[in-house]
Amino acid sequence: MPDSGYKSRFQDQSRQEQTKEDLTLDKDLVMEQILKNIHNTPIGQVLKRIASLPEVRRKKVLDLRRRLTEGNYDVTERLDVALDKVLEDLTT
């Protein structure tokens, strides 16, 4: 009888491994479908647009950081303007 307990545990472990493999395959299939159709979704279009933007201008970023640190930059007003521009660019 002890032998049947071993077989049962082995079969349970085998079933668990098979279930994990099946779940992994399902996740892979779902991911493939998402990647295949991402360009047709609004978020996919936004990501595509972001990828086509020019590189960051290092001097401009450093200057802005300095002005923020010194307190010479009005974040609230400029943030509203920047957000308006981004939204306008994304919708056209």
PyMOL Python script that loads the backbone (N, CA, C, O; Angstrom):
from pymol import cmd

cmd.read_pdbstr("""\
ATOM      1  N   MET A   1       0.799  -1.209   0.000  1.00  0.00           N
ATOM      2  CA  MET A   1       0.000   0.000   0.000  1.00  0.00           C
ATOM      3  C   MET A   1       0.844   1.277   0.000  1.00  0.00           C
ATOM      4  O   MET A   1       0.436   2.239  -0.650  1.00  0.00           O
ATOM      5  N   PRO A   2       1.985   1.354   0.678  1.00  0.00           N
ATOM      6  CA  PRO A   2       2.773   2.576   0.659  1.00  0.00           C
ATOM      7  C   PRO A   2       3.145   2.977  -0.754  1.00  0.00           C
ATOM      8  O   PRO A   2       3.335   4.160  -1.037  1.00  0.00           O
ATOM      9  N   ASP A   3       3.249   2.007  -1.636  1.00  0.00           N
ATOM     10  CA  ASP A   3       3.607   2.282  -3.021  1.00  0.00           C
ATOM     11  C   ASP A   3       2.546   3.119  -3.716  1.00  0.00           C
ATOM     12  O   ASP A   3       2.880   3.989  -4.519  1.00  0.00           O
ATOM     13  N   SER A   4       1.247   2.870  -3.417  1.00  0.00           N
ATOM     14  CA  SER A   4       0.172   3.629  -4.057  1.00  0.00           C
ATOM     15  C   SER A   4       0.180   5.094  -3.608  1.00  0.00           C
ATOM     16  O   SER A   4      -0.192   5.973  -4.386  1.00  0.00           O
ATOM     17  N   GLY A   5       0.592   5.371  -2.378  1.00  0.00           N
ATOM     18  CA  GLY A   5       0.701   6.749  -1.907  1.00  0.00           C
ATOM     19  C   GLY A   5       1.756   7.507  -2.685  1.00  0.00           C
ATOM     20  O   GLY A   5       1.579   8.680  -3.017  1.00  0.00           O
ATOM     21  N   TYR A   6       2.858   6.828  -2.974  1.00  0.00           N
ATOM     22  CA  TYR A   6       3.930   7.437  -3.757  1.00  0.00           C
ATOM     23  C   TYR A   6       3.437   7.758  -5.167  1.00  0.00           C
ATOM     24  O   TYR A   6       3.694   8.841  -5.693  1.00  0.00           O
ATOM     25  N   LYS A   7       2.724   6.802  -5.775  1.00  0.00           N
ATOM     26  CA  LYS A   7       2.201   7.007  -7.129  1.00  0.00           C
ATOM     27  C   LYS A   7       1.204   8.164  -7.144  1.00  0.00           C
ATOM     28  O   LYS A   7       1.192   8.972  -8.072  1.00  0.00           O
ATOM     29  N   SER A   8       0.381   8.234  -6.123  1.00  0.00           N
ATOM     30  CA  SER A   8      -0.612   9.298  -6.042  1.00  0.00           C
ATOM     31  C   SER A   8       0.062  10.659  -5.944  1.00  0.00           C
ATOM     32  O   SER A   8      -0.348  11.608  -6.612  1.00  0.00           O
ATOM     33  N   ARG A   9       1.108  10.758  -5.103  1.00  0.00           N
ATOM     34  CA  ARG A   9       1.837  12.021  -4.982  1.00  0.00           C
ATOM     35  C   ARG A   9       2.520  12.387  -6.287  1.00  0.00           C
ATOM     36  O   ARG A   9       2.534  13.552  -6.685  1.00  0.00           O
ATOM     37  N   PHE A  10       3.085  11.391  -6.951  1.00  0.00           N
ATOM     38  CA  PHE A  10       3.760  11.631  -8.223  1.00  0.00           C
ATOM     39  C   PHE A  10       2.765  12.120  -9.277  1.00  0.00           C
ATOM     40  O   PHE A  10       3.059  13.038 -10.042  1.00  0.00           O
ATOM     41  N   GLN A  11       1.577  11.491  -9.306  1.00  0.00           N
ATOM     42  CA  GLN A  11       0.549  11.907 -10.267  1.00  0.00           C
ATOM     43  C   GLN A  11       0.053  13.316  -9.951  1.00  0.00           C
ATOM     44  O   GLN A  11      -0.181  14.102 -10.869  1.00  0.00           O
ATOM     45  N   ASP A  12      -0.113  13.649  -8.675  1.00  0.00           N
ATOM     46  CA  ASP A  12      -0.539  14.993  -8.285  1.00  0.00           C
ATOM     47  C   ASP A  12       0.493  16.030  -8.713  1.00  0.00           C
ATOM     48  O   ASP A  12       0.142  17.087  -9.238  1.00  0.00           O
ATOM     49  N   GLN A  13       1.762  15.720  -8.487  1.00  0.00           N
ATOM     50  CA  GLN A  13       2.828  16.636  -8.882  1.00  0.00           C
ATOM     51  C   GLN A  13       2.852  16.802 -10.397  1.00  0.00           C
ATOM     52  O   GLN A  13       3.033  17.909 -10.904  1.00  0.00           O
ATOM     53  N   SER A  14       2.673  15.714 -11.104  1.00  0.00           N
ATOM     54  CA  SER A  14       2.656  15.768 -12.569  1.00  0.00           C
ATOM     55  C   SER A  14       1.489  16.620 -13.064  1.00  0.00           C
ATOM     56  O   SER A  14       1.646  17.400 -14.003  1.00  0.00           O
ATOM     57  N   ARG A  15       0.318  16.475 -12.435  1.00  0.00           N
ATOM     58  CA  ARG A  15      -0.852  17.284 -12.814  1.00  0.00           C
ATOM     59  C   ARG A  15      -0.606  18.763 -12.537  1.00  0.00           C
ATOM     60  O   ARG A  15      -0.980  19.620 -13.338  1.00  0.00           O
ATOM     61  N   GLN A  16       0.023  19.061 -11.404  1.00  0.00           N
ATOM     62  CA  GLN A  16       0.315  20.453 -11.061  1.00  0.00           C
ATOM     63  C   GLN A  16       1.275  21.073 -12.070  1.00  0.00           C
ATOM     64  O   GLN A  16       1.095  22.221 -12.477  1.00  0.00           O
ATOM     65  N   GLU A  17       2.283  20.325 -12.469  1.00  0.00           N
ATOM     66  CA  GLU A  17       3.233  20.822 -13.456  1.00  0.00           C
ATOM     67  C   GLU A  17       2.542  21.057 -14.793  1.00  0.00           C
ATOM     68  O   GLU A  17       2.813  22.051 -15.466  1.00  0.00           O
ATOM     69  N   GLN A  18       1.655  20.153 -15.179  1.00  0.00           N
ATOM     70  CA  GLN A  18       0.921  20.298 -16.437  1.00  0.00           C
ATOM     71  C   GLN A  18       0.009  21.517 -16.380  1.00  0.00           C
ATOM     72  O   GLN A  18      -0.100  22.251 -17.362  1.00  0.00           O
ATOM     73  N   THR A  19      -0.642  21.742 -15.250  1.00  0.00           N
ATOM     74  CA  THR A  19      -1.512  22.899 -15.080  1.00  0.00           C
ATOM     75  C   THR A  19      -0.705  24.187 -15.203  1.00  0.00           C
ATOM     76  O   THR A  19      -1.150  25.137 -15.846  1.00  0.00           O
ATOM     77  N   LYS A  20       0.488  24.227 -14.586  1.00  0.00           N
ATOM     78  CA  LYS A  20       1.351  25.406 -14.686  1.00  0.00           C
ATOM     79  C   LYS A  20       1.750  25.656 -16.130  1.00  0.00           C
ATOM     80  O   LYS A  20       1.757  26.802 -16.580  1.00  0.00           O
ATOM     81  N   GLU A  21       2.087  24.589 -16.871  1.00  0.00           N
ATOM     82  CA  GLU A  21       2.460  24.732 -18.278  1.00  0.00           C
ATOM     83  C   GLU A  21       1.281  25.265 -19.094  1.00  0.00           C
ATOM     84  O   GLU A  21       1.450  26.140 -19.942  1.00  0.00           O
ATOM     85  N   ASP A  22       0.084  24.727 -18.829  1.00  0.00           N
ATOM     86  CA  ASP A  22      -1.101  25.181 -19.545  1.00  0.00           C
ATOM     87  C   ASP A  22      -1.366  26.659 -19.288  1.00  0.00           C
ATOM     88  O   ASP A  22      -1.691  27.401 -20.215  1.00  0.00           O
ATOM     89  N   LEU A  23      -1.230  27.096 -18.028  1.00  0.00           N
ATOM     90  CA  LEU A  23      -1.445  28.506 -17.694  1.00  0.00           C
ATOM     91  C   LEU A  23      -0.415  29.391 -18.373  1.00  0.00           C
ATOM     92  O   LEU A  23      -0.741  30.479 -18.847  1.00  0.00           O
ATOM     93  N   THR A  24       0.822  28.928 -18.422  1.00  0.00           N
ATOM     94  CA  THR A  24       1.875  29.687 -19.082  1.00  0.00           C
ATOM     95  C   THR A  24       1.572  29.828 -20.562  1.00  0.00           C
ATOM     96  O   THR A  24       1.739  30.907 -21.130  1.00  0.00           O
ATOM     97  N   LEU A  25       1.125  28.742 -21.198  1.00  0.00           N
ATOM     98  CA  LEU A  25       0.775  28.802 -22.621  1.00  0.00           C
ATOM     99  C   LEU A  25      -0.390  29.757 -22.853  1.00  0.00           C
ATOM    100  O   LEU A  25      -0.387  30.515 -23.823  1.00  0.00           O
ATOM    101  N   ASP A  26      -1.391  29.725 -21.965  1.00  0.00           N
ATOM    102  CA  ASP A  26      -2.530  30.634 -22.092  1.00  0.00           C
ATOM    103  C   ASP A  26      -2.075  32.085 -21.986  1.00  0.00           C
ATOM    104  O   ASP A  26      -2.517  32.935 -22.759  1.00  0.00           O
ATOM    105  N   LYS A  27      -1.190  32.369 -21.028  1.00  0.00           N
ATOM    106  CA  LYS A  27      -0.677  33.735 -20.863  1.00  0.00           C
ATOM    107  C   LYS A  27       0.097  34.164 -22.097  1.00  0.00           C
ATOM    108  O   LYS A  27      -0.013  35.309 -22.536  1.00  0.00           O
ATOM    109  N   ASP A  28       0.884  33.247 -22.661  1.00  0.00           N
ATOM    110  CA  ASP A  28       1.654  33.563 -23.866  1.00  0.00           C
ATOM    111  C   ASP A  28       0.728  33.881 -25.037  1.00  0.00           C
ATOM    112  O   ASP A  28       0.984  34.815 -25.796  1.00  0.00           O
ATOM    113  N   LEU A  29      -0.338  33.114 -25.184  1.00  0.00           N
ATOM    114  CA  LEU A  29      -1.284  33.356 -26.277  1.00  0.00           C
ATOM    115  C   LEU A  29      -1.981  34.700 -26.115  1.00  0.00           C
ATOM    116  O   LEU A  29      -2.164  35.433 -27.087  1.00  0.00           O
ATOM    117  N   VAL A  30      -2.366  35.017 -24.892  1.00  0.00           N
ATOM    118  CA  VAL A  30      -3.016  36.298 -24.621  1.00  0.00           C
ATOM    119  C   VAL A  30      -2.051  37.441 -24.930  1.00  0.00           C
ATOM    120  O   VAL A  30      -2.444  38.429 -25.552  1.00  0.00           O
ATOM    121  N   MET A  31      -0.801  37.318 -24.506  1.00  0.00           N
ATOM    122  CA  MET A  31       0.191  38.361 -24.758  1.00  0.00           C
ATOM    123  C   MET A  31       0.431  38.528 -26.255  1.00  0.00           C
ATOM    124  O   MET A  31       0.560  39.653 -26.738  1.00  0.00           O
ATOM    125  N   GLU A  32       0.492  37.432 -26.986  1.00  0.00           N
ATOM    126  CA  GLU A  32       0.663  37.513 -28.433  1.00  0.00           C
ATOM    127  C   GLU A  32      -0.489  38.269 -29.082  1.00  0.00           C
ATOM    128  O   GLU A  32      -0.266  39.087 -29.974  1.00  0.00           O
ATOM    129  N   GLN A  33      -1.714  38.008 -28.647  1.00  0.00           N
ATOM    130  CA  GLN A  33      -2.874  38.710 -29.195  1.00  0.00           C
ATOM    131  C   GLN A  33      -2.825  40.193 -28.857  1.00  0.00           C
ATOM    132  O   GLN A  33      -3.144  41.035 -29.696  1.00  0.00           O
ATOM    133  N   ILE A  34      -2.426  40.513 -27.633  1.00  0.00           N
ATOM    134  CA  ILE A  34      -2.321  41.919 -27.233  1.00  0.00           C
ATOM    135  C   ILE A  34      -1.298  42.630 -28.104  1.00  0.00           C
ATOM    136  O   ILE A  34      -1.572  43.706 -28.634  1.00  0.00           O
ATOM    137  N   LEU A  35      -0.122  42.036 -28.254  1.00  0.00           N
ATOM    138  CA  LEU A  35       0.929  42.661 -29.052  1.00  0.00           C
ATOM    139  C   LEU A  35       0.534  42.773 -30.521  1.00  0.00           C
ATOM    140  O   LEU A  35       0.894  43.737 -31.196  1.00  0.00           O
ATOM    141  N   LYS A  36      -0.199  41.794 -31.004  1.00  0.00           N
ATOM    142  CA  LYS A  36      -0.635  41.801 -32.401  1.00  0.00           C
ATOM    143  C   LYS A  36      -1.621  42.937 -32.663  1.00  0.00           C
ATOM    144  O   LYS A  36      -1.602  43.538 -33.737  1.00  0.00           O
ATOM    145  N   ASN A  37      -2.477  43.234 -31.691  1.00  0.00           N
ATOM    146  CA  ASN A  37      -3.539  44.223 -31.881  1.00  0.00           C
ATOM    147  C   ASN A  37      -3.284  45.555 -31.187  1.00  0.00           C
ATOM    148  O   ASN A  37      -4.156  46.423 -31.198  1.00  0.00           O
ATOM    149  N   ILE A  38      -2.123  45.736 -30.590  1.00  0.00           N
ATOM    150  CA  ILE A  38      -1.902  46.940 -29.789  1.00  0.00           C
ATOM    151  C   ILE A  38      -1.957  48.216 -30.619  1.00  0.00           C
ATOM    152  O   ILE A  38      -2.360  49.263 -30.113  1.00  0.00           O
ATOM    153  N   HIS A  39      -1.561  48.145 -31.874  1.00  0.00           N
ATOM    154  CA  HIS A  39      -1.553  49.352 -32.696  1.00  0.00           C
ATOM    155  C   HIS A  39      -2.971  49.815 -33.054  1.00  0.00           C
ATOM    156  O   HIS A  39      -3.160  50.936 -33.526  1.00  0.00           O
ATOM    157  N   ASN A  40      -3.944  48.966 -32.832  1.00  0.00           N
ATOM    158  CA  ASN A  40      -5.336  49.329 -33.115  1.00  0.00           C
ATOM    159  C   ASN A  40      -6.063  49.885 -31.899  1.00  0.00           C
ATOM    160  O   ASN A  40      -7.233  50.256 -31.991  1.00  0.00           O
ATOM    161  N   THR A  41      -5.382  49.944 -30.769  1.00  0.00           N
ATOM    162  CA  THR A  41      -6.010  50.450 -29.554  1.00  0.00           C
ATOM    163  C   THR A  41      -5.568  51.880 -29.294  1.00  0.00           C
ATOM    164  O   THR A  41      -4.512  52.291 -29.774  1.00  0.00           O
ATOM    165  N   PRO A  42      -6.349  52.644 -28.548  1.00  0.00           N
ATOM    166  CA  PRO A  42      -5.944  54.019 -28.230  1.00  0.00           C
ATOM    167  C   PRO A  42      -4.602  54.082 -27.514  1.00  0.00           C
ATOM    168  O   PRO A  42      -3.779  54.942 -27.829  1.00  0.00           O
ATOM    169  N   ILE A  43      -4.364  53.184 -26.553  1.00  0.00           N
ATOM    170  CA  ILE A  43      -3.097  53.211 -25.834  1.00  0.00           C
ATOM    171  C   ILE A  43      -1.951  52.846 -26.768  1.00  0.00           C
ATOM    172  O   ILE A  43      -0.849  53.380 -26.639  1.00  0.00           O
ATOM    173  N   GLY A  44      -2.201  51.952 -27.694  1.00  0.00           N
ATOM    174  CA  GLY A  44      -1.178  51.587 -28.667  1.00  0.00           C
ATOM    175  C   GLY A  44      -0.811  52.756 -29.559  1.00  0.00           C
ATOM    176  O   GLY A  44       0.357  52.943 -29.898  1.00  0.00           O
ATOM    177  N   GLN A  45      -1.800  53.539 -29.938  1.00  0.00           N
ATOM    178  CA  GLN A  45      -1.538  54.716 -30.761  1.00  0.00           C
ATOM    179  C   GLN A  45      -0.744  55.757 -29.983  1.00  0.00           C
ATOM    180  O   GLN A  45       0.134  56.417 -30.539  1.00  0.00           O
ATOM    181  N   VAL A  46      -1.052  55.905 -28.696  1.00  0.00           N
ATOM    182  CA  VAL A  46      -0.306  56.851 -27.857  1.00  0.00           C
ATOM    183  C   VAL A  46       1.144  56.392 -27.731  1.00  0.00           C
ATOM    184  O   VAL A  46       2.061  57.204 -27.854  1.00  0.00           O
ATOM    185  N   LEU A  47       1.358  55.112 -27.488  1.00  0.00           N
ATOM    186  CA  LEU A  47       2.711  54.593 -27.364  1.00  0.00           C
ATOM    187  C   LEU A  47       3.498  54.756 -28.661  1.00  0.00           C
ATOM    188  O   LEU A  47       4.689  55.067 -28.640  1.00  0.00           O
ATOM    189  N   LYS A  48       2.836  54.549 -29.765  1.00  0.00           N
ATOM    190  CA  LYS A  48       3.482  54.727 -31.070  1.00  0.00           C
ATOM    191  C   LYS A  48       3.894  56.184 -31.255  1.00  0.00           C
ATOM    192  O   LYS A  48       4.982  56.479 -31.750  1.00  0.00           O
ATOM    193  N   ARG A  49       3.017  57.077 -30.854  1.00  0.00           N
ATOM    194  CA  ARG A  49       3.295  58.519 -30.959  1.00  0.00           C
ATOM    195  C   ARG A  49       4.456  58.916 -30.052  1.00  0.00           C
ATOM    196  O   ARG A  49       5.319  59.699 -30.449  1.00  0.00           O
ATOM    197  N   ILE A  50       4.477  58.382 -28.843  1.00  0.00           N
ATOM    198  CA  ILE A  50       5.561  58.680 -27.902  1.00  0.00           C
ATOM    199  C   ILE A  50       6.892  58.181 -28.464  1.00  0.00           C
ATOM    200  O   ILE A  50       7.911  58.862 -28.353  1.00  0.00           O
ATOM    201  N   ALA A  51       6.881  57.004 -29.062  1.00  0.00           N
ATOM    202  CA  ALA A  51       8.119  56.441 -29.616  1.00  0.00           C
ATOM    203  C   ALA A  51       8.676  57.298 -30.742  1.00  0.00           C
ATOM    204  O   ALA A  51       9.881  57.278 -30.991  1.00  0.00           O
ATOM    205  N   SER A  52       7.822  58.048 -31.424  1.00  0.00           N
ATOM    206  CA  SER A  52       8.290  58.855 -32.546  1.00  0.00           C
ATOM    207  C   SER A  52       8.754  60.253 -32.129  1.00  0.00           C
ATOM    208  O   SER A  52       9.219  61.024 -32.969  1.00  0.00           O
ATOM    209  N   LEU A  53       8.633  60.583 -30.845  1.00  0.00           N
ATOM    210  CA  LEU A  53       9.058  61.896 -30.361  1.00  0.00           C
ATOM    211  C   LEU A  53      10.581  62.017 -30.393  1.00  0.00           C
ATOM    212  O   LEU A  53      11.285  61.013 -30.286  1.00  0.00           O
ATOM    213  N   PRO A  54      11.093  63.242 -30.541  1.00  0.00           N
ATOM    214  CA  PRO A  54      12.549  63.420 -30.563  1.00  0.00           C
ATOM    215  C   PRO A  54      13.163  63.131 -29.192  1.00  0.00           C
ATOM    216  O   PRO A  54      12.464  63.084 -28.179  1.00  0.00           O
ATOM    217  N   GLU A  55      14.472  62.940 -29.183  1.00  0.00           N
ATOM    218  CA  GLU A  55      15.169  62.672 -27.932  1.00  0.00           C
ATOM    219  C   GLU A  55      15.128  63.896 -27.021  1.00  0.00           C
ATOM    220  O   GLU A  55      14.893  65.017 -27.472  1.00  0.00           O
ATOM    221  N   VAL A  56      15.356  63.663 -25.750  1.00  0.00           N
ATOM    222  CA  VAL A  56      15.360  64.725 -24.745  1.00  0.00           C
ATOM    223  C   VAL A  56      16.571  65.628 -24.971  1.00  0.00           C
ATOM    224  O   VAL A  56      17.675  65.162 -25.251  1.00  0.00           O
ATOM    225  N   ARG A  57      16.329  66.938 -24.842  1.00  0.00           N
ATOM    226  CA  ARG A  57      17.432  67.894 -24.959  1.00  0.00           C
ATOM    227  C   ARG A  57      18.040  68.109 -23.583  1.00  0.00           C
ATOM    228  O   ARG A  57      17.447  68.754 -22.719  1.00  0.00           O
ATOM    229  N   ARG A  58      19.229  67.561 -23.397  1.00  0.00           N
ATOM    230  CA  ARG A  58      19.878  67.541 -22.088  1.00  0.00           C
ATOM    231  C   ARG A  58      20.075  68.934 -21.493  1.00  0.00           C
ATOM    232  O   ARG A  58      19.825  69.142 -20.305  1.00  0.00           O
ATOM    233  N   LYS A  59      20.519  69.883 -22.308  1.00  0.00           N
ATOM    234  CA  LYS A  59      20.744  71.240 -21.785  1.00  0.00           C
ATOM    235  C   LYS A  59      19.466  71.845 -21.240  1.00  0.00           C
ATOM    236  O   LYS A  59      19.469  72.499 -20.197  1.00  0.00           O
ATOM    237  N   LYS A  60      18.379  71.624 -21.952  1.00  0.00           N
ATOM    238  CA  LYS A  60      17.096  72.191 -21.533  1.00  0.00           C
ATOM    239  C   LYS A  60      16.644  71.577 -20.206  1.00  0.00           C
ATOM    240  O   LYS A  60      16.134  72.273 -19.327  1.00  0.00           O
ATOM    241  N   VAL A  61      16.836  70.279 -20.078  1.00  0.00           N
ATOM    242  CA  VAL A  61      16.451  69.594 -18.835  1.00  0.00           C
ATOM    243  C   VAL A  61      17.286  70.102 -17.667  1.00  0.00           C
ATOM    244  O   VAL A  61      16.751  70.376 -16.593  1.00  0.00           O
ATOM    245  N   LEU A  62      18.592  70.228 -17.870  1.00  0.00           N
ATOM    246  CA  LEU A  62      19.465  70.706 -16.792  1.00  0.00           C
ATOM    247  C   LEU A  62      19.128  72.141 -16.386  1.00  0.00           C
ATOM    248  O   LEU A  62      19.141  72.475 -15.201  1.00  0.00           O
ATOM    249  N   ASP A  63      18.827  72.986 -17.374  1.00  0.00           N
ATOM    250  CA  ASP A  63      18.447  74.364 -17.071  1.00  0.00           C
ATOM    251  C   ASP A  63      17.154  74.408 -16.268  1.00  0.00           C
ATOM    252  O   ASP A  63      17.035  75.178 -15.315  1.00  0.00           O
ATOM    253  N   LEU A  64      16.193  73.588 -16.650  1.00  0.00           N
ATOM    254  CA  LEU A  64      14.916  73.540 -15.939  1.00  0.00           C
ATOM    255  C   LEU A  64      15.111  73.049 -14.507  1.00  0.00           C
ATOM    256  O   LEU A  64      14.524  73.598 -13.574  1.00  0.00           O
ATOM    257  N   ARG A  65      15.925  72.027 -14.335  1.00  0.00           N
ATOM    258  CA  ARG A  65      16.212  71.533 -12.972  1.00  0.00           C
ATOM    259  C   ARG A  65      16.809  72.643 -12.108  1.00  0.00           C
ATOM    260  O   ARG A  65      16.412  72.831 -10.958  1.00  0.00           O
ATOM    261  N   ARG A  66      17.761  73.369 -12.675  1.00  0.00           N
ATOM    262  CA  ARG A  66      18.399  74.456 -11.928  1.00  0.00           C
ATOM    263  C   ARG A  66      17.377  75.503 -11.519  1.00  0.00           C
ATOM    264  O   ARG A  66      17.358  75.946 -10.371  1.00  0.00           O
ATOM    265  N   ARG A  67      16.519  75.902 -12.471  1.00  0.00           N
ATOM    266  CA  ARG A  67      15.505  76.919 -12.173  1.00  0.00           C
ATOM    267  C   ARG A  67      14.514  76.425 -11.127  1.00  0.00           C
ATOM    268  O   ARG A  67      14.090  77.199 -10.269  1.00  0.00           O
ATOM    269  N   LEU A  68      14.140  75.151 -11.184  1.00  0.00           N
ATOM    270  CA  LEU A  68      13.233  74.585 -10.180  1.00  0.00           C
ATOM    271  C   LEU A  68      13.881  74.610  -8.796  1.00  0.00           C
ATOM    272  O   LEU A  68      13.248  74.981  -7.807  1.00  0.00           O
ATOM    273  N   THR A  69      15.144  74.212  -8.742  1.00  0.00           N
ATOM    274  CA  THR A  69      15.871  74.193  -7.467  1.00  0.00           C
ATOM    275  C   THR A  69      15.981  75.583  -6.869  1.00  0.00           C
ATOM    276  O   THR A  69      15.855  75.757  -5.657  1.00  0.00           O
ATOM    277  N   GLU A  70      16.215  76.572  -7.721  1.00  0.00           N
ATOM    278  CA  GLU A  70      16.360  77.952  -7.248  1.00  0.00           C
ATOM    279  C   GLU A  70      15.015  78.607  -6.954  1.00  0.00           C
ATOM    280  O   GLU A  70      14.971  79.682  -6.355  1.00  0.00           O
ATOM    281  N   GLY A  71      13.924  77.978  -7.364  1.00  0.00           N
ATOM    282  CA  GLY A  71      12.596  78.545  -7.149  1.00  0.00           C
ATOM    283  C   GLY A  71      12.230  79.608  -8.168  1.00  0.00           C
ATOM    284  O   GLY A  71      11.358  80.435  -7.904  1.00  0.00           O
ATOM    285  N   ASN A  72      12.877  79.606  -9.326  1.00  0.00           N
ATOM    286  CA  ASN A  72      12.628  80.601 -10.373  1.00  0.00           C
ATOM    287  C   ASN A  72      11.737  80.072 -11.497  1.00  0.00           C
ATOM    288  O   ASN A  72      11.822  80.549 -12.629  1.00  0.00           O
ATOM    289  N   TYR A  73      10.896  79.104 -11.198  1.00  0.00           N
ATOM    290  CA  TYR A  73      10.065  78.498 -12.247  1.00  0.00           C
ATOM    291  C   TYR A  73       8.674  78.260 -11.682  1.00  0.00           C
ATOM    292  O   TYR A  73       8.520  77.574 -10.672  1.00  0.00           O
ATOM    293  N   ASP A  74       7.656  78.826 -12.333  1.00  0.00           N
ATOM    294  CA  ASP A  74       6.275  78.669 -11.882  1.00  0.00           C
ATOM    295  C   ASP A  74       5.711  77.370 -12.464  1.00  0.00           C
ATOM    296  O   ASP A  74       5.286  77.332 -13.619  1.00  0.00           O
ATOM    297  N   VAL A  75       5.712  76.325 -11.664  1.00  0.00           N
ATOM    298  CA  VAL A  75       5.321  74.999 -12.117  1.00  0.00           C
ATOM    299  C   VAL A  75       3.840  74.930 -12.474  1.00  0.00           C
ATOM    300  O   VAL A  75       3.488  74.368 -13.511  1.00  0.00           O
ATOM    301  N   THR A  76       2.977  75.482 -11.653  1.00  0.00           N
ATOM    302  CA  THR A  76       1.538  75.347 -11.838  1.00  0.00           C
ATOM    303  C   THR A  76       1.077  75.886 -13.184  1.00  0.00           C
ATOM    304  O   THR A  76       0.388  75.195 -13.935  1.00  0.00           O
ATOM    305  N   GLU A  77       1.455  77.106 -13.481  1.00  0.00           N
ATOM    306  CA  GLU A  77       1.018  77.733 -14.736  1.00  0.00           C
ATOM    307  C   GLU A  77       1.588  76.991 -15.943  1.00  0.00           C
ATOM    308  O   GLU A  77       0.873  76.724 -16.908  1.00  0.00           O
ATOM    309  N   ARG A  78       2.848  76.667 -15.886  1.00  0.00           N
ATOM    310  CA  ARG A  78       3.509  76.017 -17.018  1.00  0.00           C
ATOM    311  C   ARG A  78       3.035  74.578 -17.203  1.00  0.00           C
ATOM    312  O   ARG A  78       2.989  74.076 -18.326  1.00  0.00           O
ATOM    313  N   LEU A  79       2.686  73.922 -16.113  1.00  0.00           N
ATOM    314  CA  LEU A  79       2.190  72.554 -16.206  1.00  0.00           C
ATOM    315  C   LEU A  79       0.873  72.513 -16.970  1.00  0.00           C
ATOM    316  O   LEU A  79       0.669  71.635 -17.809  1.00  0.00           O
ATOM    317  N   ASP A  80      -0.016  73.451 -16.689  1.00  0.00           N
ATOM    318  CA  ASP A  80      -1.287  73.516 -17.406  1.00  0.00           C
ATOM    319  C   ASP A  80      -1.060  73.707 -18.906  1.00  0.00           C
ATOM    320  O   ASP A  80      -1.704  73.049 -19.723  1.00  0.00           O
ATOM    321  N   VAL A  81      -0.151  74.601 -19.261  1.00  0.00           N
ATOM    322  CA  VAL A  81       0.156  74.856 -20.671  1.00  0.00           C
ATOM    323  C   VAL A  81       0.742  73.600 -21.312  1.00  0.00           C
ATOM    324  O   VAL A  81       0.356  73.222 -22.418  1.00  0.00           O
ATOM    325  N   ALA A  82       1.678  72.957 -20.610  1.00  0.00           N
ATOM    326  CA  ALA A  82       2.318  71.751 -21.149  1.00  0.00           C
ATOM    327  C   ALA A  82       1.309  70.627 -21.353  1.00  0.00           C
ATOM    328  O   ALA A  82       1.328  69.951 -22.381  1.00  0.00           O
ATOM    329  N   LEU A  83       0.428  70.429 -20.375  1.00  0.00           N
ATOM    330  CA  LEU A  83      -0.587  69.383 -20.506  1.00  0.00           C
ATOM    331  C   LEU A  83      -1.533  69.665 -21.669  1.00  0.00           C
ATOM    332  O   LEU A  83      -1.897  68.750 -22.408  1.00  0.00           O
ATOM    333  N   ASP A  84      -1.928  70.909 -21.835  1.00  0.00           N
ATOM    334  CA  ASP A  84      -2.775  71.276 -22.970  1.00  0.00           C
ATOM    335  C   ASP A  84      -2.091  70.942 -24.291  1.00  0.00           C
ATOM    336  O   ASP A  84      -2.723  70.405 -25.201  1.00  0.00           O
ATOM    337  N   LYS A  85      -0.806  71.256 -24.397  1.00  0.00           N
ATOM    338  CA  LYS A  85      -0.059  70.965 -25.627  1.00  0.00           C
ATOM    339  C   LYS A  85       0.041  69.462 -25.882  1.00  0.00           C
ATOM    340  O   LYS A  85      -0.132  69.004 -27.011  1.00  0.00           O
ATOM    341  N   VAL A  86       0.322  68.704 -24.828  1.00  0.00           N
ATOM    342  CA  VAL A  86       0.436  67.255 -24.979  1.00  0.00           C
ATOM    343  C   VAL A  86      -0.892  66.662 -25.432  1.00  0.00           C
ATOM    344  O   VAL A  86      -0.927  65.856 -26.362  1.00  0.00           O
ATOM    345  N   LEU A  87      -1.971  67.051 -24.787  1.00  0.00           N
ATOM    346  CA  LEU A  87      -3.287  66.525 -25.155  1.00  0.00           C
ATOM    347  C   LEU A  87      -3.662  66.929 -26.590  1.00  0.00           C
ATOM    348  O   LEU A  87      -4.245  66.137 -27.330  1.00  0.00           O
ATOM    349  N   GLU A  88      -3.331  68.135 -26.962  1.00  0.00           N
ATOM    350  CA  GLU A  88      -3.617  68.598 -28.317  1.00  0.00           C
ATOM    351  C   GLU A  88      -2.828  67.774 -29.341  1.00  0.00           C
ATOM    352  O   GLU A  88      -3.372  67.359 -30.364  1.00  0.00           O
ATOM    353  N   ASP A  89      -1.567  67.547 -29.062  1.00  0.00           N
ATOM    354  CA  ASP A  89      -0.730  66.743 -29.960  1.00  0.00           C
ATOM    355  C   ASP A  89      -1.232  65.305 -30.077  1.00  0.00           C
ATOM    356  O   ASP A  89      -1.215  64.721 -31.160  1.00  0.00           O
ATOM    357  N   LEU A  90      -1.672  64.746 -28.972  1.00  0.00           N
ATOM    358  CA  LEU A  90      -2.122  63.356 -28.980  1.00  0.00           C
ATOM    359  C   LEU A  90      -3.466  63.168 -29.693  1.00  0.00           C
ATOM    360  O   LEU A  90      -3.748  62.094 -30.223  1.00  0.00           O
ATOM    361  N   THR A  91      -4.276  64.198 -29.702  1.00  0.00           N
ATOM    362  CA  THR A  91      -5.598  64.071 -30.322  1.00  0.00           C
ATOM    363  C   THR A  91      -5.609  64.462 -31.788  1.00  0.00           C
ATOM    364  O   THR A  91      -6.617  64.258 -32.465  1.00  0.00           O
ATOM    365  N   THR A  92      -4.519  65.016 -32.296  1.00  0.00           N
ATOM    366  CA  THR A  92      -4.480  65.394 -33.714  1.00  0.00           C
ATOM    367  C   THR A  92      -3.626  64.446 -34.514  1.00  0.00           C
ATOM    368  O   THR A  92      -3.483  64.616 -35.725  1.00  0.00           O
TER     369      THR A  92
END
""", "prot")
cmd.dss("prot")
cmd.show_as("cartoon", "prot")
cmd.util.cbc("prot")
cmd.orient("prot")
